[in-house]
Amino acid sequence: MTDEAKILHIIGAGLAGSEAAWQAAEAGITVILHEMRPVVKTEVHETGACAELVCSNSFRSDDHENNAVGVLHQEMRILGSLIMTAGDAAKVPAGSALAVDRDDFSARVTRALKDHPKITIERGEVAGLPPKEWDQVIIATGPLTSPALSEAILGLTGEQELAFFDAIAPIVTKESVNFDIAWFQSRYDKGDGADYINCPMDEGQYNVFIAGLLAAEKMDFHEWEKTTPYFEGCMPIEVMAARGPETLRFGPMKPVGLTDPRSGGRAHAVVQLRQDNKLGTLYNLVGFQTKMKYGAQTRLFRTIPGLEKAEFARLGGLHRNTFLNSPKLLDNQLRLKAEPRLRFAGQITGVEGYIESAAIGLLAGRFAAAEILGKEAAPPPMESAHGALIHYITGGHLGAKGTFQPMNITFGLMPDLKERLKKKERKPAKAKRALEALSAWALKY
């Protein structure tokens, strides 16, 4: 093995890149961490520090018994995460959430990386694809990947788009749908005949819904997002509704080809939910991409008959993003199928959130280190939060062609429990199972 083959190059020192560097270095691998800041600036970063937090200072819930994010926190602690170590040390009061002093946090991460004998931080942009002589590379450049690298990735993968206004539809858990009202049926009974969940509306309910949609509070754009056009295939539902009161009834809410089993007739309008993961635990609201604020979404979408008590695994959103069609392009080791020396980590793989990005960086760092050392490194089990995330982005997502969308960690990404439990007992049981599964995996790998 050449000296270069023993070196891991990581592009991007955000949360994912920083965590990947730490994990690989702790495994004994020589790491060169490439960060273009402050030599080349971005629209949102203010410093050249590693793991700079550009939006919220919250890592969300730290409850590892009842919240999937908290479970992911705890799994990362088990795996020796630098991001969690720095986060715990820089913690500020935030109830059950883990929030940090952002300057203290990034300073701790930066210092730990600089002080590690196996890590070298090199400043400057890696323009285009990494040199061929770099045998092992992790690209962790996040949602603001530089234009030169984005274009190089496009050329290599053949994908048509990476950056656009990405309008995301909400996702609900199947178990929270009221099937006294909703029913399974495909339009005109095509496919298996029962591929969608259908929620019917009469004329009055539809008119009230449209009025609420138009009046709801919407998210504001960041200054740097204002010049990016909508992705035409993901037009926000409120933009469609503004074109006329009947637009949705002849679009994503059309009732034709569907029969309400309660009445034996056709509803005035129908909201359809499509299976979103292979486990069949999550369903997305078809055509309901939105830029409404979260509170407004929750209130309005629970007025849809059948979704009165809906549990949202993900709410809708609209933002500029850069991410791969990972189920098509990456293997379960996060390697690019077209060029396996390249791994991807963080938000560019199709995860949302600080901690989710760091978790994928953690796995990428471990996978790369294992390959360099000639060892086996299987992905974590799906029952764990880490395993659920990587399974979703590398094959577990089940959407229509071209509809892969970023996702936060949620219990809905994990397999259902085998035993029947009361609702209040399900999350603690999944949390316990996840931590046990991850701990067993950690002993092996």
LINBEL-V853812 format. One record per residue. N is the residue number from 1. RES is the residue in three letters. SS is DSSP state (@ for helix, = for strand, . for the rest). OMEGA is omega in radians with two decimals (NA if undefined). Layout:
n = (N N)
res = (RES RES)
ss = (SS SS)
omega = (OMEGA OMEGA)
This chain:
n = (1 2 3 4 5 6 7 8 9 10 11 12 13 14 15 16 17 18 19 20 21 22 23 24 25 26 27 28 29 30 31 32 33 34 35 36 37 38 39 40 41 42 43 44 45 46 47 48 49 50 51 52 53 54 55 56 57 58 59 60 61 62 63 64 65 66 67 68 69 70 71 72 73 74 75 76 77 78 79 80 81 82 83 84 85 86 87 88 89 90 91 92 93 94 95 96 97 98 99 100 101 102 103 104 105 106 107 108 109 110 111 112 113 114 115 116 117 118 119 120 121 122 123 124 125 126 127 128 129 130 131 132 133 134 135 136 137 138 139 140 141 142 143 144 145 146 147 148 149 150 151 152 153 154 155 156 157 158 159 160 161 162 163 164 165 166 167 168 169 170 171 172 173 174 175 176 177 178 179 180 181 182 183 184 185 186 187 188 189 190 191 192 193 194 195 196 197 198 199 200 201 202 203 204 205 206 207 208 209 210 211 212 213 214 215 216 217 218 219 220 221 222 223 224 225 226 227 228 229 230 231 232 233 234 235 236 237 238 239 240 241 242 243 244 245 246 247 248 249 250 251 252 253 254 255 256 257 258 259 260 261 262 263 264 265 266 267 268 269 270 271 272 273 274 275 276 277 278 279 280 281 282 283 284 285 286 287 288 289 290 291 292 293 294 295 296 297 298 299 300 301 302 303 304 305 306 307 308 309 310 311 312 313 314 315 316 317 318 319 320 321 322 323 324 325 326 327 328 329 330 331 332 333 334 335 336 337 338 339 340 341 342 343 344 345 346 347 348 349 350 351 352 353 354 355 356 357 358 359 360 361 362 363 364 365 366 367 368 369 370 371 372 373 374 375 376 377 378 379 380 381 382 383 384 385 386 387 388 389 390 391 392 393 394 395 396 397 398 399 400 401 402 403 404 405 406 407 408 409 410 411 412 413 414 415 416 417 418 419 420 421 422 423 424 425 426 427 428 429 430 431 432 433 434 435 436 437 438 439 440 441 442 443 444 445)
res = (MET THR ASP GLU ALA LYS ILE LEU HIS ILE ILE GLY ALA GLY LEU ALA GLY SER GLU ALA ALA TRP GLN ALA ALA GLU ALA GLY ILE THR VAL ILE LEU HIS GLU MET ARG PRO VAL VAL LYS THR GLU VAL HIS GLU THR GLY ALA CYS ALA GLU LEU VAL CYS SER ASN SER PHE ARG SER ASP ASP HIS GLU ASN ASN ALA VAL GLY VAL LEU HIS GLN GLU MET ARG ILE LEU GLY SER LEU ILE MET THR ALA GLY ASP ALA ALA LYS VAL PRO ALA GLY SER ALA LEU ALA VAL ASP ARG ASP ASP PHE SER ALA ARG VAL THR ARG ALA LEU LYS ASP HIS PRO LYS ILE THR ILE GLU ARG GLY GLU VAL ALA GLY LEU PRO PRO LYS GLU TRP ASP GLN VAL ILE ILE ALA THR GLY PRO LEU THR SER PRO ALA LEU SER GLU ALA ILE LEU GLY LEU THR GLY GLU GLN GLU LEU ALA PHE PHE ASP ALA ILE ALA PRO ILE VAL THR LYS GLU SER VAL ASN PHE ASP ILE ALA TRP PHE GLN SER ARG TYR ASP LYS GLY ASP GLY ALA ASP TYR ILE ASN CYS PRO MET ASP GLU GLY GLN TYR ASN VAL PHE ILE ALA GLY LEU LEU ALA ALA GLU LYS MET ASP PHE HIS GLU TRP GLU LYS THR THR PRO TYR PHE GLU GLY CYS MET PRO ILE GLU VAL MET ALA ALA ARG GLY PRO GLU THR LEU ARG PHE GLY PRO MET LYS PRO VAL GLY LEU THR ASP PRO ARG SER GLY GLY ARG ALA HIS ALA VAL VAL GLN LEU ARG GLN ASP ASN LYS LEU GLY THR LEU TYR ASN LEU VAL GLY PHE GLN THR LYS MET LYS TYR GLY ALA GLN THR ARG LEU PHE ARG THR ILE PRO GLY LEU GLU LYS ALA GLU PHE ALA ARG LEU GLY GLY LEU HIS ARG ASN THR PHE LEU ASN SER PRO LYS LEU LEU ASP ASN GLN LEU ARG LEU LYS ALA GLU PRO ARG LEU ARG PHE ALA GLY GLN ILE THR GLY VAL GLU GLY TYR ILE GLU SER ALA ALA ILE GLY LEU LEU ALA GLY ARG PHE ALA ALA ALA GLU ILE LEU GLY LYS GLU ALA ALA PRO PRO PRO MET GLU SER ALA HIS GLY ALA LEU ILE HIS TYR ILE THR GLY GLY HIS LEU GLY ALA LYS GLY THR PHE GLN PRO MET ASN ILE THR PHE GLY LEU MET PRO ASP LEU LYS GLU ARG LEU LYS LYS LYS GLU ARG LYS PRO ALA LYS ALA LYS ARG ALA LEU GLU ALA LEU SER ALA TRP ALA LEU LYS TYR)
ss = (. . . @ @ @ = = = = = . . . @ @ @ @ @ @ @ @ @ @ @ @ . . . = = = = = = . . . . . . . . . . . . . . . . . . . . . . = = = = . . . . . . @ @ @ @ @ @ @ @ @ @ @ . . . @ @ @ @ @ @ @ @ . = = . . . . = = = = . @ @ @ @ @ @ @ @ @ @ @ @ @ @ . . . = = = = = . . . . . . . . . . . . = = = = . . @ @ @ . . @ @ @ @ @ @ @ @ @ @ @ . . . . . = = = = = = = = = = = @ @ @ . . . . . . = = . . @ @ @ . . . . . . = = = = = = . @ @ @ @ @ @ @ @ @ @ @ @ @ . . = . . . . @ @ @ . . . . = . @ @ @ . . @ @ @ @ @ . . . . . . @ @ @ . . . . . . . . . . . . . . . . . . = = = = = = = . = . . . . = = = = = = = = . . = . @ @ @ @ @ @ @ @ . . . . . . . . . . = = = . . = = = = = = . . . @ @ @ @ = . . . . = = . . = = = = = = . @ @ @ @ . = . . @ @ @ @ @ @ @ @ @ @ @ @ @ @ @ @ @ @ @ . . . . . . . . . . . . @ @ @ @ @ @ @ @ @ @ @ @ = . . . . . . . . . = . . . @ @ @ . . . . . . . . . @ @ @ @ @ @ @ @ @ @ @ @ @ @ @ @ @ @ @ @ @ @ .)
omega = (3.13 3.10 -3.13 -3.13 3.13 -3.09 3.04 3.07 3.12 -3.12 -3.13 -3.13 2.97 -3.11 -3.11 -3.13 3.12 3.14 3.12 3.13 -3.11 -3.11 -3.14 -3.14 3.11 3.08 3.08 -3.10 3.02 -3.04 2.94 -3.10 -3.08 3.10 -3.07 3.10 -0.03 3.14 3.06 -3.08 3.02 -3.13 -3.00 -3.11 -3.13 -3.07 3.04 -3.09 3.06 3.09 3.08 3.11 -3.03 3.13 -3.13 3.02 -3.08 3.00 3.09 -2.95 3.07 -3.13 -3.06 3.10 -3.05 -3.05 -3.08 3.09 3.09 3.07 3.12 3.05 -3.04 3.08 3.13 3.08 3.12 -3.08 3.05 -3.08 3.03 -3.11 3.13 3.09 3.12 3.13 3.11 -3.12 -3.10 -3.04 3.02 -3.10 3.13 3.13 -3.13 3.12 3.01 3.07 -3.02 2.89 -2.96 3.14 3.11 -3.13 -3.09 3.10 3.12 3.12 -3.12 -3.12 -3.14 3.13 3.13 -3.08 -3.08 -3.08 -3.12 -3.04 3.01 3.10 3.10 -3.10 3.13 -3.08 2.93 -3.06 -3.12 -3.13 3.10 3.13 -3.10 -3.11 3.04 -2.98 3.14 -3.06 2.96 3.09 -3.08 -2.97 2.98 -3.05 -3.14 3.09 -3.08 -3.11 -3.11 -3.14 3.09 -3.12 3.12 3.11 3.09 -3.13 -3.10 -3.04 -3.09 3.10 -3.04 -3.07 2.96 -3.04 3.08 2.99 -3.00 -3.14 -2.98 3.12 3.09 3.09 3.10 3.05 -3.12 -3.05 3.14 3.13 3.14 -3.08 2.92 3.13 -3.11 3.10 3.09 3.02 2.98 3.11 -3.08 3.11 3.12 -3.11 3.09 3.12 -3.11 -3.04 -3.08 2.91 -3.07 3.12 -3.01 3.03 2.96 -3.04 3.14 3.12 3.14 -3.12 3.11 3.14 -3.14 3.12 3.12 3.13 -3.11 -3.08 -3.04 3.07 -3.11 3.10 3.07 3.06 2.90 -3.11 -3.08 3.13 -2.92 -3.10 -3.14 -3.09 3.00 2.93 -2.95 -3.13 -3.12 -3.12 3.13 -3.05 3.13 3.06 3.07 -3.11 -3.12 3.13 3.12 -3.05 -3.12 -3.04 -3.09 -3.13 3.04 3.11 -3.06 -3.12 -3.11 -3.07 -3.03 3.11 -3.11 -3.13 3.12 -3.08 3.14 -3.10 -3.07 -3.12 -3.11 3.10 3.09 3.11 -3.12 2.97 -3.14 3.07 -3.10 3.12 -3.03 3.10 -3.05 3.13 -3.13 -3.14 -3.07 3.10 3.11 3.12 -3.00 3.10 -3.04 3.00 -3.02 3.00 3.04 3.06 -3.01 -3.14 3.12 3.10 -3.10 -3.12 -3.06 -3.07 3.06 3.00 3.10 3.13 -3.09 -3.14 -3.07 -3.13 -3.08 3.00 -3.05 3.04 3.07 3.03 -3.11 -3.14 3.13 3.14 3.02 -3.09 3.02 3.10 -3.13 2.90 -2.94 3.13 3.14 -2.92 -3.04 3.00 -3.05 2.99 3.14 3.10 3.06 -3.07 -3.11 3.13 -2.96 3.09 -3.12 2.98 3.06 -3.11 3.06 -2.99 -3.14 3.12 -3.14 2.95 3.11 3.03 3.12 -3.00 3.09 3.12 3.13 -3.13 3.10 3.02 3.11 -3.12 3.13 3.11 3.13 3.14 -3.13 3.14 3.14 -3.13 3.12 -3.13 3.13 -3.13 3.08 3.09 3.11 3.07 3.10 -3.14 -3.10 3.14 3.12 3.12 3.09 -3.13 3.12 -3.14 -3.07 3.08 -3.14 -3.02 -3.12 3.07 -3.09 3.10 -3.11 3.11 3.05 -3.08 3.07 -3.06 3.09 -3.10 3.13 -3.03 2.95 3.02 3.11 3.08 3.13 3.09 -3.11 3.13 3.08 3.06 -3.14 -3.12 3.09 -3.13 3.03 -3.05 -3.08 -3.12 -3.00 -3.09 3.08 -3.14 3.09 3.13 3.13 3.13 -3.12 -3.10 3.09 -3.14 -3.13 3.13 3.11 3.11 -3.10 3.11 -3.13 -2.98 NA)
